[in-house]
Amino acid sequence: MGKNIVTRSEDYSKWYNELVVKANLAENSAVRGCMVIKPYGYAIWEKMQAQLDKMFKETGHENAYFPLFVPKNLFEAEEKNAEGFAKECAVVTHYRLKTNPDDASKLIVDPEAKLEEELIVRPTSEAIIWNTYKTWIQSYRDLPLLINQWANVVRWEMRTRLFLRTAEFLWQEGHTAHATKQEALDETMQMNNIYAEFAENFMAMPVIKGSKTESERFAGAEETYCIEAMMQDGKALQAGTSHFLGQNFAKAFDVKFTSKEGKLEHVWATSWGVSTRLMGALVMTHSDDKGLVLPPNLAPIQVVIVPIYKGEEQLQQISEVANKLADELKAAGVSVKYDDRDTQKPGWKFAQYEMQGVPVRLAIGPKDLEKGSVELARRDTLTKEFVQQTEVVEKVRGLMVEIQDNLFNKAKNFRDEHITKVDSFDEFKKVLKEKGGFISAHWDGTPETENKIKDLTKATIRCVPFDREEETGSCVLTGKPSAGRVLFAKAY
């Protein structure tokens, strides 16, 4: 069947790449560093998108769409932001091609069609959006302005990996403007909490909420909040970020409003985003050596029904039962696929749906017709049992909740077992090498120490957890005083 993939213990990186391709999530494209998201992968992304979009709208945000191109002078307006993204920018310099005079079958760039001002393909949209907000915001009555956009962005990456790091990726980016600093801070925290709620309740992926250190902050932000997750190989993955931008962008683009008191003031800003990187996080949090494992809340197909039959007559009898079950399950809010294709054998289908992580598989054969039963297989535990056809709907409805909870608890237990407190640098290096995961250690609060630890170990400070115990101690590297523990890890 050619469905086998390399195991995680053999080669985790290869396992991930093979799984993404064989589960029909995505593949590399003819454009270097860019991917094609296949229908099954896109169906999962659509479920993520739909849920997040609902959560954004419930908190008063509206969707809009801004241009793909950013004039270079606008891009440069907020210096820290421009500097932070400069090395990853794709730049449009010309607007026309013409036939090559030396070879009529080839096209060349028309040197006469040079743009007066170069255009940056957006790596993020702050510049174009804040330039637009200047005309949208005049008075306190125009605030808060709560806008989100679903879009693609381009960051020229040299080393790419499907979903986790590609030159072009899909994401959402929220950009909000507020009358007061406190409102903007509240918004930043609210959106970080929404990301955490989505990760835990829909992706079944436990996350740690915290703030980034200065060197890990978004370029142009005064504060970056994040959710950090732990993958099965012990590496951390930043799953979402929310930024308090202060008045930096408002000042750079001269966005002012007249307050209730009649004073002219700069607005306060936030931006926040998650991307198709969440697909990579989903794969690496739950999947096993047989393929993808999906939480029911994000599975495009929650239940697949496979008939096992000889001859047309048996298929017709089985189909009658299968279609009735499918209708009952759909009526109960479960997404179902009945796969009666005669082009593939049942064994091939079993392997395929196992690879694609479908939470529940029902098989119906001639013996099941006699007994009024079905064989039910769970993807998360790889266990099978026989269930009476009359009990299938109730059983499956219960399993949707049970599988979702089981995946979350399994991931949380793994994550919790991989948070290690250390008090010496030797211990730090030993844990990082032998166990991986999050290392909870004291840090003296300086970027110099942070960078030195990164140079020596490749581990970075993932976050300063919001819920950390306030305890003074000595920095794990320098021995200088520390206000509390932070989480270090190697990361994607």
N, C-alpha and C positions, 0 to 999 in steps of 0.2 A: 504493500500500500504506500510505501515511501513516506509515511507520516511521522516516523520517529525523529526526534530532535536530540541533540547532544544534551547530556544532563547538566544540571546547575553545578554539581561538584566538579565535573570535568572542566568546564569552561563557561563561567556565568555570562560573560559578554556574548559569546557565540550562541549560548542557549537563548538569550534575549533576542538577538537578531533573527535566529532561525524561527523562533516562536512567532514573532511579529509577522514574518513573511508567510509561514505555513498556516497560521490562523486567519489569513486573509485580512490582516489589519492594514498593512501598508507595504510599499516596496520602493526601492530606489528608482529614480527617474532618469531621463536622458539629460536633465539639467544637474550638473554636479552640485551635490550638497542639498538638493531638494527632493522631496518625497511625493509619491502618489498615495493618497489615503484611499483605500479600496472601500467598496460599499459597506462591508461588514464593520470595518474600523470607523467609517464615517457615521454609521448608525449608532455606535456607542457614543461618539462625540456629540451627535445630535441629542442624545438623551441627557448628556452632561449639560449641554448648552440650554436645553429646554428647562431643566431644573434650576440652573443658575439664573437664567433670564427671569424666571418666575420669582425667585428670591430677590432679585434686583428691583423688579417692579413692585413687589410687596413693600419695599422700603422706599418707594417714591422716586425711583430712577426711571428715566426715559431713554430709549435708544435713538441714536442719530448716526449719520455717516459723514466722515470727513475725507478729503482727498488723500490719495496714495502718495502724492508728491509733496515735498516741502521745499519751498525756495530756500536756497543756501543761506541768505541773509536772515531769514526767520529762524532757521535751525541754529544759527550762531548766537541768537539773542540772549539765551540763558547759557552763560559760559560753561558752568559745571556740567550741565546736561550735554552740551555739544561736545565737550572734551571727553566725557564718559563714553559716548557712542561713536566718536570720530573714526576709530579704527575698524568699525564694522559696517560703515556706510557704503551702499551702492549709489553711484552718482550718474544721473542722466545728463549728457553734454550736448547731444545732437538730436534732431527730430526727423531726420530723413535718410533713406538709403538711395543709392543710384546704381545703375549698371556699370560694372567695371569696364572701362574702355579697352583693356587688354584681354578681357575674357567675358564675353557677353552672358555666359551662364552664371556668373558670380555677381554678388552685390557688394558695394563698399559704402562706407559712411560718406555722405555728401559734406565736404568741408565747408560749403557755403550755408549749410543748415545748422550752424552752431547756435546753441541757445545763448541769449544775452546773459541770462543768469542760470547757473547750473541748478538742477533739481535733485534733492536727496530722496531716495525711495525710503519711506518712513521706517525707521528702526523702532519708533514709538512716536505718539502723535501730539505730545505736549505743545510743541512749537506751533503747529498749524491750528490746533484747537484754541490755544490761548490768544492767538492773533484774532481768531473769530470772536471769542468771548468779549473782546474789547468793544465790539459793536452791539453785543447782546446785553451787556450789563451797564446800566447808568445809575440806577437807584437801588436802595435797600429792598424795594418792591420786586426787583428782579432776582433776588436771592432767597434761599439757596438755589443754585443752578446745579441740577443733578443729572448728568448725562453719561451714558455708556455707549460704546460702539463695539460691535462684533466685526473683526477685520483680520486681514493678513498683514504681517510685518516682515521686513527683511533685515537680517543681521548677518553680515558676511562671515560665516564660520568656516574654518579650514578643516577641523576634525569633526565630522558629523556622525550622528547616530539616530536612526529612525525615531521620531517623536521627541527624543530627549534633547537633541540639538541639531537643528536643520537651518539652512540659510534663509528659508522662508517658512514661517509657521502661522497657524491660526490662533487667535486669542480674543479675549475681550479686554477692553481698557476703559475704566471709568475715570471721568475727569470732572471734579466738582468744585464749585466756588461758593464761599461762605462769607457772611458779614463779620464773624468773630473767630478768633483763634480757637476757642473752646469748641465751637461747632465743628470746625474742620478736624480737630483732634478726635472728637466723638465719632465723626464720619469714618475716619481712618480706622478706628478701633471696631466700629460696627461692621465694616466690610471684611476686616480680618476675621471677625467672628463668624460671618456668613460663610467665608471660605472654609473655616474649620468645621462648621456644621455640615456643609456639603461633603467635605472629605470623609467625615466620620459616619454620617447617616446614609450617604448614597454610595460612596466609594468603599465603605467599610474599612477605611484607612485611618488609623489613629494619628493624630498630629500634635506637635508641641507648639504652643503659641508663644511668641516672644518678640523682642526687638533685635534688629541687626546692630552690629558695632559700626562705628563711623566708616571704617574702610570697606565694609560690606554693604553700605547703604546705596540706594538708587541715586544715580548722578543728578544732583539738583534738589535732593530731598533733605529735610532737616531731621526727619525720623522715618525709619522704615520698620513696619511690623511684618511678621511673616508667620507662615505655618511650615513646620519642618517635619518630614516623614522619614521613617527608617525602612530601607529596602532589605530584601532577604540576604543580600551579600554583606550586610553590615554597613553599607554606605548610606549617607543621608541624601535626601532630595528635597530641595526647596519647592514646595507645592503651590505657593501663592504668596503675593506680597501686596501690602497696602502702604502708601506713602503719604506722610504729612509734608507738604511742600512749602509750608509757611507762606510768605509773600514773595518768594523768589521769582516765580513766573509772572505774578501780577505786576511786579516792578519791571521785569524785563520787557513785558508787552504793554505796560502802562494801562492795566485794567483797574479802573477806579470806580467807586460808587458813592453816591451822596447818602450819608447815613440819616437816620431819623432826626438827628440833631442838626442836620444841614451841613455836616462836615464832609469834605472830600477825602475818602480813604481808599487804600489798596485792599482788594479782597484777599481772603485766605483760601488756600487750595489743597486739594488731595488728588492723588491718582492711584489706581489699584488694578491688578490684572492677574488672570490665570490663562494658561495656554494649553495647546495640544500636548504639552509635556505631561499633563495629567494622565494622558493615555499610557505613557511610559510608566508612570507611578502605579497605575492600576495593574499593569502587566506584572511589574516586579514585586508588588506587595503580596499578591495572592497565588500566582501561577505555580505550577509544579512541572515535573519532568515529562508529563504527558501533554502539556500544553497550557492554554489559557484557563484561568478560573475566574468567572465573573460573579460579582454580587448581583442578586436578582434585581435590585433597584436600578441597575444600569444595563442589564442584559437585553439586547434587542429581541432575542428569543428566550423566553423564560422556560418553556417546556417544548421539547421536540418529541413527536410521536413517530416511531418507525415500525412499519408492518413487516412481519416475517411470514412469508407465504410461498406455496408452490402453486403456480397456475392462476389463471384469471378469476376463477370462481372463488377461491380462497381470498384473493385480494379484495374482491367485491364485498364479501362477508366482513372481513376485517375493517375495510374502509367505512362500512356502515357504523360500526362501533366507534372507530377512531374519529370520524367526523362529528358524531354526537358528543363525544368527550371533548373534542376541540371547541365546539360551540358552547358547551357548558362552562369550560374553563375561561373562554373569552368573556362570557357573560359575568364571570366572577372577577374580571379585571386582570386576567393572566394572559400574556402574549404567547401564542402557540403556533408552531409550524407542524403540519402533517406532511412528512416527506415520503410520498408514494412513488417517487421516480423509479422507473424500471431500468434505468441506465447504470445504477450502482447497487452492489449487494449490501445487505444489512450490516455486515462487518465493516465495510468501508464507511458506511454512514456513521456507525458507532464511533469509529476512530476520528472521523471528521468533526462530529459535534463535541467529542471529548477535547479535541485540539482547540475548538472554538469556545470552549468554556461554558456551554449551555448548562444552566444550573440543574435541570431535571430532564431525564430521558425516560420516555415510556415506550416499551416494546410490546407489541401484540402479535401473538402467533396463533395457530389453530388450536393448541391446547388451552390457551387463554380464553378462546371463544367458548370452549366446552365448560371451563371452570368459572367463567364470568370475571376473570382477573386480568391484570396487566403486570408486567415486570417494570418496577420503578428503580431507576439508578440515579444516585446523587453524585454530582460532579465534585463537590467539595470534599466528601469523605470516601468517594469511590465505592460506596456500599450499595447493595441491591436488595430488594425485597418484593414480594408479591402483594398486590393490593387489589381488593375487590373493586370492580368498575364503578359500583355505586358509591364507593368511598373516595374515589380519586380526587374529586374537586376539593373536598374538605381537607384531605391529606396534603394536596399541593399548596393550597392557600396557607396552611400552617407551615409548610416547608419554606415558602418564600421568606417568611419572617425568621425562621430557624436558621436557614443557610446564611442569610444576611448577618445575623447576630454571631453565628459561629465564625464566619470569616473575620469579622471585626475583632472578636475576642482572641482568636488565634494570632492575628497580626499584633494586637496590643500586648499579649503575653510575650511574643517574640521581642517586640520593641522594649518592653520593660526589663526583660532579661539582658538586653544589650545597652543598658545605661549603667555605666560603671563609675563610681566615685574613685578618684585617685588623688594622692597628696604629694607624690614625687614625680619628677620628670622621667626617671627610669621606669617607674610603674606605668606612666602615660604611654611611653613608647612600646612597652611590653603588651599592654592591653590593645593598643592600636594594631599591632602586628598579629597577635594571636587570636583576638576576639573581634575587634572592630566595634562598630556601633557608636553610640554617643558616649563621650567621656566627660564626666562632670568634674570640672577642676577650677581651682582659683586662678584668677588672672589679674594682673596689676592695673588693668585699664588702659595700657598704652598701646598705640598702633605698632611701636617698635617690637614689643614682646610678641604681639599677635603675628607680625610678619616673620619674626625669627622662628616661632613655633611652626609656621607654615613652611618655611624654607627647610627646616630640619625634618619635618614629618609628613608634609603635604596635608596636614589636618588644619581646617579653618574653624573659626568660631561660627557655629551655625546660628545660634541665637542666645540672647540673654532671656531665659524663660520668665514670663510674667509671674508665674506662681513659685519662683525659687524662694527657698528659705533665706532670709537675710542673715548671713553669718559671716563674720570677718575671718580672714585667714591669710595665708601667705601664698603668693603667686607660685604656681607649679614650676615655673622656669627661673624667675629672678629672686624669689623669696621675699619680694617687696609686699607691703600690705595690700590686701584685696577686700573689696566690699561684699563679694559673694561669688558663688560658683556660676560658670557659664558652660554651655555645651559645645564641645569640640567634636568634629568628625571629618573623615574623608567624605567628599560629596560628589554627586553628579553635576 
